[in-house]
Amino acid sequence: MKKLFWISLFCINILSHAHTAVPQNTLIIIIVDNVIVDRLFIHDLDPNKIEKINVYKSKIENRPILDDLTQNGILEITLKEKVFIPKLNIKEAKQILKLENNAPVFLNKIKVNRDHILVTEDLLKRAKIIQLDKINGYQSAALSLESGFF
């Protein structure tokens, strides 16, 4: 299983650097047990605890909640046993950071359209509040989160 894990990461590295597949300087979104995590979480993950790994490069059947996030690729990891992951949803993150309910949220520069997507608390610790251009129709500050590889 450990070998499969590292082979999967190697394949994602190749996919993310292919000129026709993914633009340069993009980050693949990493999901562990339905929670978007950061790359540091993956480094601490024991490969022996992994049940399966899926890599998505386009819309995911039966998972429309993630459709808008697949454009840079998603690495989805399912663990054999549940592990405690400190998490919150996008709506809760906005409240903690005192942002307006309609404030846009970007994950790896992709606009997140659903407030109930789960992210780790670690992502929130490194979040950036950005002021967006009012010309593009944004009226409030936005939340920018970065997670992923490459």
BAVOBA-790357 format. One record per residue (C-alpha): residue number from 1; residue in one letter; chain; x, y, z. Coordinates in nm, 4 decimals, always signed. Each point is the difference from the previous one (the first is absolute). Layout:
BEGIN
<rec num="NUM" residu="A" chaine="A" x="X" y="Y" z="Z"/>
...
This chain:
BEGIN
<rec num="1" residu="M" chaine="A" x="+0.0000" y="+0.0000" z="+0.0000"/>
<rec num="2" residu="K" chaine="A" x="+0.2877" y="+0.2359" z="+0.0774"/>
<rec num="3" residu="K" chaine="A" x="+0.1374" y="-0.0563" z="-0.3508"/>
<rec num="4" residu="L" chaine="A" x="-0.3450" y="+0.0701" z="-0.1516"/>
<rec num="5" residu="F" chaine="A" x="-0.0218" y="+0.3259" z="+0.1947"/>
<rec num="6" residu="W" chaine="A" x="+0.3335" y="+0.1303" z="-0.1287"/>
<rec num="7" residu="I" chaine="A" x="-0.0709" y="-0.1194" z="-0.3544"/>
<rec num="8" residu="S" chaine="A" x="-0.3300" y="+0.1923" z="+0.0084"/>
<rec num="9" residu="L" chaine="A" x="+0.1769" y="+0.3162" z="+0.1128"/>
<rec num="10" residu="F" chaine="A" x="+0.2586" y="-0.0461" z="-0.2745"/>
<rec num="11" residu="C" chaine="A" x="-0.2759" y="-0.0371" z="-0.2611"/>
<rec num="12" residu="I" chaine="A" x="-0.1703" y="+0.3145" z="+0.1241"/>
<rec num="13" residu="N" chaine="A" x="+0.3298" y="+0.1836" z="-0.0267"/>
<rec num="14" residu="I" chaine="A" x="+0.0295" y="-0.1061" z="-0.3634"/>
<rec num="15" residu="L" chaine="A" x="-0.3621" y="+0.0952" z="-0.0719"/>
<rec num="16" residu="S" chaine="A" x="+0.0354" y="+0.3377" z="+0.1653"/>
<rec num="17" residu="H" chaine="A" x="+0.3057" y="+0.0890" z="-0.2070"/>
<rec num="18" residu="A" chaine="A" x="-0.1373" y="-0.1096" z="-0.3372"/>
<rec num="19" residu="H" chaine="A" x="-0.0493" y="+0.3112" z="-0.2107"/>
<rec num="20" residu="T" chaine="A" x="-0.3275" y="-0.1192" z="-0.1479"/>
<rec num="21" residu="A" chaine="A" x="-0.1501" y="-0.1369" z="+0.3207"/>
<rec num="22" residu="V" chaine="A" x="+0.0358" y="+0.2641" z="+0.2704"/>
<rec num="23" residu="P" chaine="A" x="+0.1319" y="+0.3562" z="-0.0152"/>
<rec num="24" residu="Q" chaine="A" x="+0.3252" y="+0.0631" z="+0.1847"/>
<rec num="25" residu="N" chaine="A" x="-0.0126" y="+0.1316" z="+0.3581"/>
<rec num="26" residu="T" chaine="A" x="-0.3239" y="-0.1796" z="+0.0822"/>
<rec num="27" residu="L" chaine="A" x="-0.0613" y="-0.2005" z="+0.3122"/>
<rec num="28" residu="I" chaine="A" x="-0.1786" y="-0.3314" z="+0.0086"/>
<rec num="29" residu="I" chaine="A" x="-0.2667" y="-0.0177" z="+0.2688"/>
<rec num="30" residu="I" chaine="A" x="+0.0509" y="-0.2757" z="+0.2550"/>
<rec num="31" residu="I" chaine="A" x="-0.3005" y="-0.1563" z="+0.1721"/>
<rec num="32" residu="V" chaine="A" x="+0.0314" y="-0.2478" z="+0.2861"/>
<rec num="33" residu="D" chaine="A" x="-0.3250" y="-0.1580" z="+0.1187"/>
<rec num="34" residu="N" chaine="A" x="-0.2091" y="+0.2820" z="-0.1535"/>
<rec num="35" residu="V" chaine="A" x="+0.2094" y="+0.2807" z="+0.1533"/>
<rec num="36" residu="I" chaine="A" x="+0.2240" y="+0.2270" z="-0.2065"/>
<rec num="37" residu="V" chaine="A" x="+0.3440" y="-0.0155" z="+0.1611"/>
<rec num="38" residu="D" chaine="A" x="+0.3340" y="+0.1683" z="-0.0546"/>
<rec num="39" residu="R" chaine="A" x="+0.3215" y="-0.1575" z="-0.1215"/>
<rec num="40" residu="L" chaine="A" x="+0.1405" y="-0.0103" z="+0.3546"/>
<rec num="41" residu="F" chaine="A" x="-0.2792" y="-0.2352" z="+0.1037"/>
<rec num="42" residu="I" chaine="A" x="+0.1026" y="-0.2390" z="-0.2777"/>
<rec num="43" residu="H" chaine="A" x="+0.3630" y="-0.0012" z="+0.1123"/>
<rec num="44" residu="D" chaine="A" x="-0.1090" y="-0.1218" z="+0.3439"/>
<rec num="45" residu="L" chaine="A" x="-0.2391" y="-0.2614" z="-0.1369"/>
<rec num="46" residu="D" chaine="A" x="+0.1005" y="-0.3634" z="+0.0514"/>
<rec num="47" residu="P" chaine="A" x="-0.0294" y="-0.1724" z="-0.3406"/>
<rec num="48" residu="N" chaine="A" x="-0.0993" y="-0.3250" z="+0.1759"/>
<rec num="49" residu="K" chaine="A" x="-0.3233" y="+0.1683" z="+0.1131"/>
<rec num="50" residu="I" chaine="A" x="-0.1119" y="+0.0709" z="-0.3575"/>
<rec num="51" residu="E" chaine="A" x="-0.2802" y="-0.2114" z="-0.1394"/>
<rec num="52" residu="K" chaine="A" x="-0.0127" y="+0.1542" z="-0.3486"/>
<rec num="53" residu="I" chaine="A" x="+0.1127" y="+0.2967" z="-0.2059"/>
<rec num="54" residu="N" chaine="A" x="-0.1953" y="+0.1569" z="-0.2859"/>
<rec num="55" residu="V" chaine="A" x="+0.1278" y="+0.2642" z="-0.2390"/>
<rec num="56" residu="Y" chaine="A" x="-0.2536" y="+0.2169" z="-0.1821"/>
<rec num="57" residu="K" chaine="A" x="+0.0743" y="+0.2314" z="-0.2912"/>
<rec num="58" residu="S" chaine="A" x="-0.3592" y="+0.0794" z="-0.0987"/>
<rec num="59" residu="K" chaine="A" x="-0.3484" y="+0.0096" z="+0.1480"/>
<rec num="60" residu="I" chaine="A" x="-0.0687" y="-0.2790" z="+0.2464"/>
<rec num="61" residu="E" chaine="A" x="-0.3071" y="-0.2129" z="-0.0529"/>
<rec num="62" residu="N" chaine="A" x="-0.2335" y="-0.0019" z="+0.3016"/>
<rec num="63" residu="R" chaine="A" x="+0.2062" y="+0.2778" z="+0.1686"/>
<rec num="64" residu="P" chaine="A" x="-0.1324" y="+0.3274" z="-0.1461"/>
<rec num="65" residu="I" chaine="A" x="+0.1083" y="+0.1833" z="+0.3154"/>
<rec num="66" residu="L" chaine="A" x="+0.3595" y="-0.0168" z="-0.1258"/>
<rec num="67" residu="D" chaine="A" x="-0.0601" y="+0.0708" z="-0.3704"/>
<rec num="68" residu="D" chaine="A" x="+0.1294" y="+0.3560" z="+0.0014"/>
<rec num="69" residu="L" chaine="A" x="+0.3150" y="-0.1061" z="+0.1863"/>
<rec num="70" residu="T" chaine="A" x="+0.1168" y="-0.2711" z="-0.2433"/>
<rec num="71" residu="Q" chaine="A" x="+0.1543" y="+0.2314" z="-0.2572"/>
<rec num="72" residu="N" chaine="A" x="+0.3519" y="-0.0349" z="+0.1480"/>
<rec num="73" residu="G" chaine="A" x="-0.0496" y="-0.3595" z="+0.1089"/>
<rec num="74" residu="I" chaine="A" x="-0.1025" y="-0.1670" z="+0.3223"/>
<rec num="75" residu="L" chaine="A" x="+0.1858" y="-0.2634" z="+0.1978"/>
<rec num="76" residu="E" chaine="A" x="-0.2566" y="-0.1788" z="+0.2151"/>
<rec num="77" residu="I" chaine="A" x="+0.1251" y="-0.2282" z="+0.2758"/>
<rec num="78" residu="T" chaine="A" x="-0.2240" y="-0.2335" z="+0.1966"/>
<rec num="79" residu="L" chaine="A" x="+0.1407" y="-0.1337" z="+0.3254"/>
<rec num="80" residu="K" chaine="A" x="-0.0574" y="-0.3488" z="+0.1375"/>
<rec num="81" residu="E" chaine="A" x="-0.1058" y="+0.1390" z="+0.3375"/>
<rec num="82" residu="K" chaine="A" x="-0.1400" y="+0.3380" z="+0.0960"/>
<rec num="83" residu="V" chaine="A" x="+0.2603" y="+0.2480" z="+0.1205"/>
<rec num="84" residu="F" chaine="A" x="-0.0819" y="+0.3184" z="+0.1859"/>
<rec num="85" residu="I" chaine="A" x="+0.0505" y="+0.2935" z="-0.2370"/>
<rec num="86" residu="P" chaine="A" x="-0.0694" y="+0.3444" z="+0.1513"/>
<rec num="87" residu="K" chaine="A" x="-0.2351" y="+0.1491" z="-0.2583"/>
<rec num="88" residu="L" chaine="A" x="-0.2629" y="+0.2602" z="-0.0711"/>
<rec num="89" residu="N" chaine="A" x="-0.2112" y="+0.0950" z="-0.2966"/>
<rec num="90" residu="I" chaine="A" x="+0.0442" y="+0.3087" z="-0.2185"/>
<rec num="91" residu="K" chaine="A" x="-0.2929" y="+0.1795" z="+0.1656"/>
<rec num="92" residu="E" chaine="A" x="+0.1565" y="-0.0485" z="+0.3459"/>
<rec num="93" residu="A" chaine="A" x="+0.3372" y="+0.1199" z="-0.1332"/>
<rec num="94" residu="K" chaine="A" x="-0.1616" y="+0.3236" z="-0.1207"/>
<rec num="95" residu="Q" chaine="A" x="-0.1590" y="+0.0547" z="+0.3421"/>
<rec num="96" residu="I" chaine="A" x="+0.3294" y="-0.0583" z="+0.1850"/>
<rec num="97" residu="L" chaine="A" x="+0.1791" y="+0.2472" z="-0.2268"/>
<rec num="98" residu="K" chaine="A" x="-0.2882" y="+0.2483" z="+0.0295"/>
<rec num="99" residu="L" chaine="A" x="-0.0721" y="+0.0026" z="-0.3717"/>
<rec num="100" residu="E" chaine="A" x="-0.3398" y="+0.0684" z="-0.1491"/>
<rec num="101" residu="N" chaine="A" x="-0.2176" y="-0.3012" z="-0.0799"/>
<rec num="102" residu="N" chaine="A" x="+0.0212" y="+0.0794" z="-0.3721"/>
<rec num="103" residu="A" chaine="A" x="+0.3807" y="+0.0424" z="+0.0040"/>
<rec num="104" residu="P" chaine="A" x="+0.1574" y="-0.2037" z="-0.2782"/>
<rec num="105" residu="V" chaine="A" x="+0.2364" y="-0.2830" z="+0.0920"/>
<rec num="106" residu="F" chaine="A" x="+0.2819" y="-0.1249" z="-0.2202"/>
<rec num="107" residu="L" chaine="A" x="+0.1756" y="-0.3322" z="+0.0446"/>
<rec num="108" residu="N" chaine="A" x="+0.3200" y="-0.0231" z="-0.2039"/>
<rec num="109" residu="K" chaine="A" x="-0.1289" y="+0.2988" z="-0.2000"/>
<rec num="110" residu="I" chaine="A" x="-0.3251" y="-0.1813" z="-0.0873"/>
<rec num="111" residu="K" chaine="A" x="-0.3225" y="+0.1590" z="+0.1193"/>
<rec num="112" residu="V" chaine="A" x="-0.1824" y="-0.2234" z="+0.2489"/>
<rec num="113" residu="N" chaine="A" x="-0.3746" y="+0.0133" z="-0.0584"/>
<rec num="114" residu="R" chaine="A" x="-0.1185" y="-0.2099" z="+0.2930"/>
<rec num="115" residu="D" chaine="A" x="+0.0256" y="+0.1077" z="+0.3640"/>
<rec num="116" residu="H" chaine="A" x="-0.0299" y="-0.3508" z="+0.1448"/>
<rec num="117" residu="I" chaine="A" x="+0.3295" y="-0.1318" z="-0.1431"/>
<rec num="118" residu="L" chaine="A" x="+0.2246" y="-0.1131" z="+0.2863"/>
<rec num="119" residu="V" chaine="A" x="+0.3586" y="+0.1244" z="+0.0447"/>
<rec num="120" residu="T" chaine="A" x="+0.2562" y="-0.0615" z="+0.2735"/>
<rec num="121" residu="E" chaine="A" x="+0.0586" y="+0.2584" z="+0.2686"/>
<rec num="122" residu="D" chaine="A" x="+0.3650" y="+0.0103" z="-0.1129"/>
<rec num="123" residu="L" chaine="A" x="-0.1089" y="+0.1441" z="-0.3352"/>
<rec num="124" residu="L" chaine="A" x="-0.1811" y="+0.2769" z="+0.1823"/>
<rec num="125" residu="K" chaine="A" x="+0.3127" y="+0.0877" z="+0.1993"/>
<rec num="126" residu="R" chaine="A" x="+0.1769" y="+0.0878" z="-0.3256"/>
<rec num="127" residu="A" chaine="A" x="-0.3004" y="+0.1625" z="-0.1662"/>
<rec num="128" residu="K" chaine="A" x="+0.0338" y="+0.3391" z="-0.1609"/>
<rec num="129" residu="I" chaine="A" x="-0.2615" y="+0.2714" z="-0.0080"/>
<rec num="130" residu="I" chaine="A" x="+0.0182" y="+0.1709" z="-0.3366"/>
<rec num="131" residu="Q" chaine="A" x="-0.1666" y="+0.3094" z="-0.1383"/>
<rec num="132" residu="L" chaine="A" x="-0.1556" y="-0.0707" z="-0.3369"/>
<rec num="133" residu="D" chaine="A" x="-0.0573" y="+0.2270" z="-0.2914"/>
<rec num="134" residu="K" chaine="A" x="-0.3442" y="+0.1640" z="+0.0188"/>
<rec num="135" residu="I" chaine="A" x="+0.0032" y="+0.0225" z="-0.3798"/>
<rec num="136" residu="N" chaine="A" x="-0.0502" y="-0.3784" z="-0.0115"/>
<rec num="137" residu="G" chaine="A" x="-0.3113" y="+0.0252" z="+0.2164"/>
<rec num="138" residu="Y" chaine="A" x="+0.1505" y="-0.0822" z="+0.3388"/>
<rec num="139" residu="Q" chaine="A" x="-0.1182" y="+0.2250" z="+0.2806"/>
<rec num="140" residu="S" chaine="A" x="+0.1848" y="-0.1478" z="+0.2966"/>
<rec num="141" residu="A" chaine="A" x="+0.3284" y="-0.1514" z="+0.1077"/>
<rec num="142" residu="A" chaine="A" x="+0.0644" y="-0.3605" z="-0.0986"/>
<rec num="143" residu="L" chaine="A" x="+0.1549" y="-0.3009" z="+0.1647"/>
<rec num="144" residu="S" chaine="A" x="+0.2921" y="-0.1715" z="-0.1756"/>
<rec num="145" residu="L" chaine="A" x="+0.1073" y="-0.3507" z="+0.1035"/>
<rec num="146" residu="E" chaine="A" x="+0.2811" y="-0.2087" z="-0.1459"/>
<rec num="147" residu="S" chaine="A" x="+0.0250" y="-0.3745" z="+0.0263"/>
<rec num="148" residu="G" chaine="A" x="+0.1666" y="-0.2599" z="-0.2089"/>
<rec num="149" residu="F" chaine="A" x="+0.3096" y="-0.1131" z="-0.1778"/>
<rec num="150" residu="F" chaine="A" x="+0.2231" y="+0.1485" z="-0.2632"/>
